[in-house]
């Protein structure tokens, strides 16, 4: 390098340093330095300045072409927004000048055109909160807002929402806001911005206008989005959103989706309307399968009635068992695998009656629905196993036949029949309970449960009477049968009876009329509570009268308020427990944050159990899970709250937290929940440990989860000297392997969108019984475990042809993916495997067809799905031949 070049470089460096120093000292100069424009940009800037100058002039002839040029320049730059468009950037300095010009001009077309331009400029330069874009838009020419680009339309939508809020508070008219919003909605829908369209209409409370604009290309994304908003909206807006989605589906002829929403709304009139509007007989059968899963019953022709009655459920379930090769009956020992339990021989001290009772339940749960076992129905064992149980143990032993023969009414009744003539009343009572269990969820034309059980409803033997009442409640759960109510209601109101019988009758009424707000039952239960003496209300069974009342309001939200007000009149502490029950049931699975906060607030007080009644706190803990379980984020938050409650709560709260976890994750063995429950199962408080062990059974119910099976075997060894703990461990093992891994007790179905009220009722009853296990489950009321049968359902996917015969089809099964608001056509499942139907689905799994040969009649591949041939499908193998 020459000496001159070196000097030149040094000079350049010095100039750069000087520039940097100046720009640091004077920010304005720095800005000027940065804005060294290219020749093209400088030309554009000069042109824009000249156009603004023309607008200032008095010569009106020049205004029109100047406005046209300005409009063209801005439009071409705002059509795609990667950065702030150059014309908007350069017009910043002239924004206030343009406003001044606008104010001076008289009313004319030119003024309107200038208003349009100012509306776009205001998007970038107006003061925050001023809503100038909207102001000038309303003063403008009224041309399509979409012509100014997507970003402008979005900005206008946000200002419309703010304007609507302000006008509503000041009670000013809002018609012009709606008119402009309805101009923006089609633009959003045509440009894949369905979420923006829905948000705008939601915020200006005009979502009912949406069906006018939705077509076959946009309905899917729109409905998916608004339905997902339901969890975050306060009532009654949640109902109006669902009704809007229902209208869209109905307008476009998508009846399965419309029916799904009608079921979610629990609107019987809407359900009948959707069902009867279907003209396709095959599609009507698919709708009937959807209603049968929810146990909705009504009069229809023979083929439909057979589906609604779940008549074929047993045969399809057995076909699944054969397909999976799990038909062979399992013994309790096959489940316990005692040889793997690390206990030194000769050390165990097992209460044999309790051990046999546990084996009875394990046998009943594991072989549920398969119609065969090695304890009760085995010809060699027949009858003898019953007598290996003590007194009340015989009730559960005889009743277990109902669980083993579940859904198979004809065969089940022949097996049960001989026990109805037994001399021992306990065995006879068990047979009555078995009749209720075998008919749970299915309806038989001859109505055997009512015919057989009504004979014993007024028996002078309390054990027979109790079993008949429970049997009717389980057999007719969710059917709203008035003829059954006529038998049960007098028992509820008869204050001369024991609290056990009256409460169980109230519970059965609640199960039969679950979610109906039945006025007669409500008034009878409330009257009975008011007339009962303190000693009766102190009875451990009294709370089940509250469960019966609460179930009537399941999911009914505000409809429960008059009942809650009436309960405040009752002075006994049990009224507080029932009040909490009714309120939590009314908001079950809604995710209502205010109600969850209220329940947590109830858990806040540190009460002395010697002086105050603190049992309502236990129900409040369960209520948190019950309300939060319908919505993923709420459920996640509830898990964290339970962690706090375990640390800081009183004993009554700590004992219920594991049960709440069990309810929140029924048949969904999440690893972190298993770890939490495993920790609690070794708690110093025996009641906490027992609750945690049972909750493990609920969380793993019907999943055959190997990790949990190992945990339970370790617990069996750990508690081998504790008969009560060991009994519950065995029950949990039975639940884990329920139906040999083919059943679920999760009350949600149809991609977790719908809640089965009957299943919820069964789960809740068992959990309330488990709040005081020493008085119920571990004493003589272990029959409460059979209420879980109401929640049992095969977790299968069975594909049927047009003749309703099962056909094998390849499907992909994977973890469900949330696709709400995602662009394009996102995958709905991840990490999938390909199987041939029938298949088993876990709680968080979803299936989709892997072949285009068939078209499903329902978008949700779950339970029974009817397929029809795809008319456009061509067999490539045949073509090549």
BARO-851770 format. One record per residue (C-alpha): x negated, y negated, z negated. Coordinates in steps of 0.02 Angstrom, whole numbers, padded with zeros to 5 digits, always signed. Example, Ala and Ser with C-alpha at 12.3 -4.5 7.8 and 13.67 -1.06 7.14 Angstrom:
<atoms>
-00615+00225-00390-00684+00053-00357
</atoms>
This chain:
<atoms>
+00000+00000+00000-00069-00173+00050-00089-00316-00069+00051-00417+00017+00174-00272+00000+00135-00254-00185+00166-00441-00212+00330-00431-00115+00389-00285-00225+00345-00380-00383+00440-00531-00320+00597-00423-00285+00587-00346-00458+00572-00520-00538+00726-00579-00443+00825-00426-00499+00774-00455-00681+00823-00639-00669+00993-00588-00596+01021-00465-00738+00975-00596-00868+01092-00724-00790+01236-00600-00778+01212-00553-00961+01214-00734-01012+01361-00780-00900+01495-00645-00878+01584-00746-00743+01428-00745-00637+01413-00558-00667+01591-00537-00600+01547-00641-00450+01392-00535-00419+01496-00375-00428+01623-00442-00308+01506-00456-00163+01634-00406-00034+01606-00314+00128+01644-00408+00287+01809-00314+00311+01866-00348+00131+01818-00533+00145+01921-00546+00303+02071-00465+00215+02051-00583+00067+02045-00736+00179+02198-00676+00276+02298-00650+00114+02249-00823+00050+02304-00900+00214+02473-00809+00205+02503-00873+00028+02457-01049+00086+02586-01035+00225+02719-00989+00098+02678-01149+00003+02707-01255+00159+02875-01337+00193+02886-01268+00369+03020-01131+00349+02980-01057+00520+02810-00998+00456+02882-00910+00303+02961-00761+00392+02806-00700+00488+02696-00731+00334+02811-00625+00226+02817-00488+00360+02627-00481+00368+02611-00479+00178+02737-00339+00166+02649-00236+00299+02478-00258+00217+02543-00209+00043+02646-00061+00105+02506+00018+00203+02393+00008+00051+02517+00072-00080+02572+00227+00015+02435+00327-00071+02365+00272-00238+02188+00328-00272+02132+00158-00339+02209-00015-00357+02252-00062-00177+02146-00204-00105+02292-00321-00063+02358-00310-00242+02183-00343-00306+02157-00497-00199+02332-00567-00233+02301-00569-00420+02242-00750-00417+02398-00800-00318+02527-00709-00427+02580-00863-00528+02575-00971-00371+02693-00850-00282+02813-00854-00430+02813-01045-00424+02849-01041-00237+02992-00917-00267+03069-01031-00398+03064-01180-00279+03142-01093-00129+03330-01104-00102+03432-00943-00090+03396-00859+00077+03339-00694+00158+03160-00756+00145+03179-00780-00041+03242-00601-00057+03093-00536+00042+02975-00633-00071+03064-00559-00222+03026-00384-00155+02841-00429-00141+02839-00506-00316+02921-00349-00384+02774-00246-00320+02644-00372-00382+02728-00375-00554+02690-00190-00568+02507-00238-00590+02508-00416-00657+02665-00451-00758+02649-00473-00945+02677-00314-01044+02858-00288-01096+02924-00421-00975+03005-00300-00848+02971-00422-00705+02964-00283-00576+03145-00242-00613+03193-00426-00622+03128-00465-00447+03189-00298-00379+03367-00348-00427+03343-00518-00343+03268-00438-00187+03337-00378-00021+03390-00209-00087+03289-00104+00036+03239+00074-00011+03118+00066-00160+03026+00219-00094+02957+00117+00051+02835+00034-00072+02758+00198-00127+02773+00326-00265+02683+00228-00400+02801+00080-00379+02954+00194-00396+02883+00273-00555+02847+00101-00628+03023+00043-00586+03095+00198-00670+02999+00161-00831+03064-00019-00831+03242+00043-00801+03229+00155-00955+03167+00009-01061+03303-00106-00993+03438+00024-01032+03375+00041-01210+03373-00147-01236+03546-00171-01160+03621-00028-01262+03557-00105-01424+03627-00276-01377+03787-00197-01305+03760-00277-01134+03824-00198-00971+03716-00062-00894+03806-00028-00729+03670-00108-00622+03538+00003-00707+03633+00162-00661+03659+00101-00482+03472+00072-00458+03425+00234-00548+03534+00332-00426+03432+00256-00284+03270+00319-00362+03328+00496-00402+03338+00559-00220+03163+00489-00187+03092+00585-00337+03179+00746-00287+03118+00734-00107+02938+00705-00164+02917+00851-00287+02940+00738-00439+03091+00830-00512+03031+00798-00689+03030+00609-00660+03208+00614-00592+03270+00715-00741+03178+00605-00867+03252+00446-00792+03431+00512-00798+03405+00581-00973+03342+00415-01037+03486+00315-00963+03610+00449-01022+03671+00490-00848+03613+00670-00826+03789+00720-00771+03751+00629-00606+03608+00750-00567+03710+00891-00483+03755+00771-00339+03574+00760-00284+03509+00936-00313+03501+01059-00167+03440+01237-00140+03259+01178-00126+03252+01084-00290+03379+01169-00406+03256+01295-00477+03126+01171-00538+03258+01047-00596+03355+01174-00700+03198+01252-00772+03141+01079-00828+03303+01019-00906+03334+01184-00996+03160+01173-01071+03206+00998-01135+03352+01067-01238+03238+01114-01383+03180+00934-01402+03348+00846-01391+03465+00807-01535+03644+00871-01527+03764+00842-01440+03645+00799-01296+03578+00977-01294+03751+01043-01247+03773+00912-01109+03603+00961-01034+03651+01144-01030+03819+01101-00952+03730+01001-00816+03617+01150-00777+03772+01261-00776+03859+01146-00651+03706+01147-00536+03697+01337-00538+03884+01355-00508+03884+01228-00366+03746+01323-00277+03824+01494-00311+03692+01561-00430+03812+01650-00547+03690+01755-00652+03596+01597-00705+03760+01505-00736+03826+01648-00842+03664+01650-00941+03693+01468-00989+03877+01500-01029+03820+01638-01149+03691+01521-01225+03828+01393-01253+03935+01531-01329+04081+01461-01230+04204+01604-01203+04310+01504-01080+04158+01464-00973+04100+01646-00980+04269+01708-00916+04273+01573-00782+04099+01620-00717+04137+01805-00721+04307+01791-00635+04242+01672-00501+04125+01808-00437+04195+01887-00277+04054+02012-00247+04097+02176-00340+03913+02226-00355+03861+02056-00425+04008+02066-00546+03936+02229-00613+03768+02144-00640+03856+02005-00735+03943+02139-00839+03774+02214-00887+03718+02041-00945+03875+02023-01051+03857+02199-01120+03681+02156-01183+03756+02010-01279+03903+02120-01333+04034+02007-01257+04196+02104-01232+04354+02064-01131+04484+02154-01026+04430+02203-00850+04451+02347-00728+04389+02522-00769+04215+02513-00690+04176+02345-00771+04247+02399-00940+04133+02550-00940+03982+02436-00919+04044+02310-01050+04070+02453-01173+03887+02508-01153+03951+02684-01118+03800+02731-01011+03671+02658-01131+03634+02825-01214+03612+02924-01051+03494+02792-00978+03396+02785-01140+03375+02975-01141+03323+02969-00958+03188+02843-01009+03133+02962-01148+03116+03104-01023+03023+02994-00901+02899+02943-01038+02892+03121-01105+02939+03073-01283+03093+03183-01303+03016+03301-01430+03079+03263-01605+02951+03194-01727+02943+03236-01912+02901+03107-02046+02733+03194-02069+02691+03161-01885+02712+02978-01926+02624+02975-02096+02471+03075-02036+02434+03107-02220+02275+03201-02175+02201+03033-02121+02245+02950-02287+02090+02948-02393+02160+03019-02557+02078+03151-02664+02192+03303-02677+02280+03331-02842+02282+03146-02887+02448+03098-02807+02599+03077-02918+02745+03057-02799+02924+03040-02855+02991+03180-02744+03169+03109-02732+03101+02941-02677+02979+03026-02558+03122+03126-02479+03229+02969-02465+03086+02879-02376+03068+03028-02258+03255+03018-02223+03239+02837-02163+03079+02870-02066+03164+03016-01979+03317+02908-01942+03216+02764-01869+03087+02866-01772+03214+02980-01687+03345+02842-01667+03449+02866-01510+03363+03028-01456+03499+03143-01527+03374+03268-01595+03266+03285-01750+03191+03418-01863+03271+03371-02029+03456+03337-02007+03514+03419-01845+03394+03567-01841+03498+03727-01857+03378+03802-01985+03373+03644-02091+03554+03590-02061+03631+03528-02221+03487+03578-02332+03391+03414-02312+03540+03315-02378+03531+03410-02542+03346+03373-02562+03403+03195-02601+03478+03136-02765+03656+03068-02781+03652+02902-02688+03507+02968-02582+03632+03088-02502+03728+02939-02432+03579+02879-02331+03533+03059-02283+03704+03096-02210+03712+02923-02131+03546+02953-02042+03640+03065-01917+03724+02906-01854+03555+02828-01818+03485+02985-01735+03640+03001-01624+03646+02811-01594+03757+02759-01444+03808+02940-01407+03981+02934-01486+04054+03100-01424+03908+03211-01475+03874+03110-01632+04050+03132-01701+04041+03322-01681+03882+03324-01786+03955+03207-01917+04125+03291-01927+04077+03436-02042+04010+03315-02174+04178+03227-02185+04244+03382-02272+04100+03398-02396+04145+03415-02579+04015+03290-02636+04082+03113-02616+03906+03047-02582+03889+03160-02430+04063+03112-02370+04020+02927-02394+03861+02952-02292+03965+03030-02152+04079+02877-02151+03929+02763-02137+03861+02876-01997+04022+02849-01898+03992+02662-01906+03810+02680-01852+03842+02798-01706+03969+02676-01631+03863+02519-01659+03854+02416-01500+03959+02537-01397+04147+02549-01378+04241+02711-01355+04416+02718-01279+04484+02823-01422+04417+02698-01552+04360+02835-01672+04279+02719-01800+04441+02628-01838+04544+02788-01840+04427+02881-01959+04367+02740-02073+04534+02654-02101+04591+02808-02200+04459+02774-02333+04468+02584-02337+04580+02590-02491+04509+02749-02568+04507+02760-02758+04326+02822-02746+04220+02665-02737+04077+02753-02647+04193+02806-02505+04273+02635-02498+04105+02547-02490+04043+02658-02349+04203+02637-02249+04190+02446-02265+04007+02445-02212+04044+02568-02071+04181+02456-02000+04068+02304-02009+03929+02391-01913+04043+02478-01787+04138+02321-01737+04002+02188-01759+04028+02046-01636+04195+02113-01568+04309+01988-01660+04442+02123-01681+04594+02055-01773+04661+02231-01813+04501+02271-01911+04514+02103-01999+04688+02147-02062+04611+02294-02155+04464+02199-02229+04532+02027-02274+04645+02084-02418+04492+02166-02498+04396+02000-02492+04536+01906-02579+04571+02039-02711+04482+01970-02865+04524+02127-02964+04395+02226-02865+04210+02238-02905+04100+02103-02827+04009+02240-02729+04165+02293-02633+04231+02116-02606+04062+02051-02548+04031+02194-02427+04206+02167-02355+04163+01982-02331+03998+02031-02251+04086+02150-02131+04209+02012-02083+04062+01896-02051+03978+02024-01938+04136+02064-01841+04176+01879-01813+03995+01819-01802+03982+01642-01731+04170+01615-01714+04205+01492-01859+04360+01597-01899+04469+01487-02012+04562+01625-02107+04403+01716-02157+04319+01552-02208+04464+01499-02320+04482+01673-02395+04297+01686-02440+04294+01509-02512+04454+01543-02611+04380+01705-02677+04221+01615-02733+04322+01481-02822+04432+01606-02912+04291+01725-02965+04228+01715-03142+04049+01671-03186+04006+01850-03231+04061+01908-03057+03964+01771-02969+03807+01819-03065+03820+01993-02987+03677+02029-02866+03803+02070-02728+03889+01899-02736+03763+01823-02614+03825+01942-02478+03991+01853-02483+03888+01700-02435+03803+01797-02294+03975+01842-02225+04026+01659-02230+03861+01600-02154+03871+01722-02007+04039+01647-01955+03944+01485-01917+03793+01563-01832+03730+01435-01704+03883+01323-01725+03786+01172-01791+03902+01028-01844+04055+01142-01854+03992+01201-02023+04007+01031-02108+04184+01050-02183+04132+01217-02259+03973+01140-02331+04077+01002-02411+04196+01129-02488+04050+01229-02562+03994+01074-02658+04154+01088-02762+04101+01258-02833+03999+01226-02990+03913+01396-03004+03730+01399-02944+03774+01528-02811+03863+01390-02715+03693+01308-02682+03625+01473-02613+03775+01496-02499+03766+01314-02444+03585+01337-02388+03633+01501-02300+03777+01421-02204+03671+01271-02151+03524+01376-02091+03637+01497-01996+03729+01351-01915+03564+01288-01844+03486+01459-01812+03361+01460-01667+03393+01277-01624+03220+01217-01680+03307+01068-01765+03162+00976-01847+03269+00878-01971+03347+01038-02038+03176+01120-02054+03116+00967-02151+03268+00980-02263+03231+01164-02301+03049+01123-02339+03108+00983-02453+03213+01109-02550+03055+01214-02574+02967+01060-02645+03043+01068-02819+02953+01166-02954+03099+01244-03048+03092+01347-03207+03182+01512-03168+03228+01528-03353+03331+01367-03350+03373+01333-03166+03432+01442-03025+03290+01445-02898+03356+01580-02780+03414+01450-02655+03230+01410-02623+03203+01588-02560+03346+01566-02436+03274+01396-02384+03107+01481-02341+03199+01609-02236+03296+01464-02160+03137+01382-02096+03098+01540-01995+03279+01559-01941+03291+01382-01871+03116+01377-01795+03117+01548-01712+03202+01491-01551+03061+01379-01495+02875+01415-01479+02801+01253-01546+02920+01253-01694+02876+01434-01732+02691+01391-01727+02719+01246-01847+02823+01357-01962+02678+01480-01975+02568+01339-02038+02700+01282-02162+02714+01458-02232+02528+01455-02265+02553+01299-02374+02703+01376-02462+02600+01529-02508+02467+01418-02585+02577+01296-02679+02749+01377-02694+02832+01452-02846+02841+01644-02861+03017+01649-02786+02951+01558-02631+02794+01664-02616+02898+01823-02619+03003+01765-02472+02866+01696-02359+02815+01869-02294+02999+01908-02253+03011+01742-02158+02855+01791-02059+02937+01958-02021+03092+01870-01954+02991+01746-01852+02891+01882-01764+03012+02031-01761+02944+02166-01644+02805+02047-01590+02643+02101-01677+02536+01945-01659+02359+01980-01721+02346+01828-01837+02517+01867-01915+02462+02047-01946+02305+01985-02033+02406+01867-02144+02530+02004-02193+02390+02128-02223+02314+02004-02345+02480+01976-02434+02512+02163-02446+02372+02172-02578+02441+02024-02678+02438+02029-02869+02625+01997-02875+02704+02167-02834+02858+02082-02759+02750+01984-02636+02658+02144-02589+02822+02239-02561+02893+02097-02453+02733+02091-02351+02732+02279-02320+02913+02275-02262+02876+02123-02153+02735+02222-02070+02866+02350-02024+02977+02215-01948+02835+02134-01851+02779+02300-01778+02955+02375-01759+02961+02489-01608+02789+02441-01541+02680+02590-01598+02544+02460-01631+02388+02563-01669+02305+02429-01775+02457+02414-01886+02476+02602-01898+02300+02609-01969+02336+02466-02091+02491+02556-02155+02397+02720-02178+02268+02626-02282+02408+02547-02385+02485+02719-02414+02320+02777-02486+02299+02615-02587+02472+02626-02666+02484+02815-02683+02518+02796-02871+02650+02661-02850+02815+02744-02798+02903+02581-02750+02759+02516-02645+02734+02685-02564+02921+02698-02523+02913+02530-02430+02751+02580-02341+02842+02735-02276+02990+02630-02219+02869+02513-02128+02787+02663-02044+02959+02722-01987+03000+02550-01917+02833+02538-01828+02868+02699-01732+03054+02661-01712+03128+02757-01567+02953+02827-01538+02902+02654-01477+03046+02625-01357+03156+02509-01461+03148+02327-01516+03235+02230-01654+03191+02059-01581+03357+01965-01570+03302+01868-01415+03322+01934-01238+03335+01873-01057+03159+01799-01055+03185+01747-01237+03321+01626-01184+03471+01707-01268+03496+01754-01450+03601+01907-01490+03711+01854-01637+03745+02034-01688+03558+02074-01694+03528+01915-01793+03666+01963-01916+03590+02136-01943+03415+02066-01972+03474+01930-02088+03577+02049-02195+03429+02165-02221+03312+02020-02264+03434+01945-02390+03446+02119-02470+03255+02125-02477+03247+01963-02576+03292+02064-02729+03229+02238-02683+03231+02309-02858+03417+02280-02868+03460+02337-02690+03340+02432-02576+03236+02511-02716+03390+02551-02820+03545+02632-02748+03585+02507-02608+03452+02570-02487+03591+02586-02357+03559+02400-02319+03413+02461-02212+03540+02533-02090+03597+02357-02046+03438+02351-01940+03527+02470-01820+03628+02319-01762+03468+02239-01699+03401+02397-01613+03402+02397-01424+03293+02487-01295+03154+02373-01233+03168+02447-01060+03189+02389-00881+03299+02508-00782+03327+02474-00597+03492+02535-00524+03549+02557-00344+03718+02503-00275+03800+02659-00349+03728+02617-00522+03609+02765-00514+03432+02740-00579+03301+02720-00442+03112+02707-00464+03040+02544-00397+02865+02473-00416+02857+02320-00529+02719+02210-00596+02719+02186-00785+02615+02051-00869+02614+01915-01000+02746+01782-00966+02678+01612-00911+02766+01447-00943+02790+01370-00770+02894+01217-00820+02843+01063-00720+02698+01151-00633+02665+01104-00452+02690+01221-00306+02742+01401-00335+02648+01452-00492+02631+01633-00546+02758+01681-00680+02652+01820-00754+02467+01845-00788+02356+01996-00818+02485+02110-00739+02486+02298-00709+02591+02388-00580+02711+02523-00641+02861+02619-00577+03029+02593-00664+03098+02633-00790+02968+02542-00896+02948+02469-01071+02928+02281-01096+02846+02201-01248+02917+02044-01329+02809+01922-01229+02802+02020-01066+02894+01988-00904+02918+02094-00749+02935+02053-00564+02965+02166-00414+02808+02221-00322+02902+02265-00163+03006+02163-00041+03113+02313+00004+03237+02270-00134+03320+02111-00195+03369+02098-00380+03542+02028-00419+03476+01938-00572+03321+01829-00589+03279+01907-00759+03209+02082-00741+03256+02153-00910+03377+02287-00968+03486+02347-00823+03450+02267-00654+03548+02310-00498+03449+02305-00335+03512+02294-00157+03418+02323+00004+03333+02172+00080+03412+02156+00255+03254+02071+00321+03136+02207+00259+03053+02320+00386+02957+02477+00344+02784+02448+00420+02743+02635+00416+02894+02675+00527+02850+02533+00646+02673+02596+00670+02739+02770+00711
</atoms>
